[in-house]
Amino acid sequence: MLAIGSEQRDFVRGDILFNLGDDADAGFVVQRGAFRVEDGAGAEMTVGPGALIGELALVVPMKRPSSAIALEHSSVIRVARSLFQRVLESDPAAAVRLRDEFAVRSSQIASDILMAGAKLTT
């Protein structure tokens, strides 16, 4: 159902998917290629096929906390928040799976922050 209402976008090396501070109204699933995702503090990571970028924008209005830049010829599927919310409303089991996935990710982020803080104090 998500694929039907979503749109594919193609990028070449150096193209910007989104910038830090942009209004966020969609998430992106990387179909091929790779993107560098970097926050304003200098932390960065590389994501490839199957990765979901900007997933919090699927559930809450927000500004982008990071920038994403194509590292090579890449494509993404853009999933609008409005479409995503309609899918969740029609599929309660999907909503439960999403809640569980966000809980796991939130726990991992909290753990990463604690580990980074410990490294800074030693």
Residue, then its C-alpha position, 0 to 999 in steps of 0.5 A: m500500500l505504501a508503494i502505491g502512493s509513494e514516489q521514486r526520486d533519483f540522485v547523482r553523487g553530491d545531490i542533497l536529499f535534505n538539509l539540516g533544518d528543512d521542514a520534514d514531512a516524509g521519510f525515505v527508503v533507500q532503493r539503491g546507492a548510498f547516502r551520507v547522513e550528518d548532523g550539525a555536530g559532525a556525527e555522520m553515518t553512511v546508509g545504503p539499500g533498505a535503510l529508512i532515512g528520516e523516519l521520525a518525520l513519518v510520525v511527527p512534524m519536525k525540522r530535519p536534525s541532519s542532512a543527507i547527501a548522495l555518495e553515488h548514483s542513488s534512488v529513494i522512495r519518498v513516503a509522505r507522512s499523510l500516506f504513512q498515517r493512513v496506512l497505520e490507521s488501516d493496519p493496526a498490526a503495522a502500527v504495533r510493529l512500528r511502535d516496537e521498532f521505534a522503541v528499539r531504536s530509541s533504546q539504541i540511541a540512548s545507549d549510544i549517547l551514554m557511551a559517547g558521554a562516558k568516552l568524553t569524561t575519561 
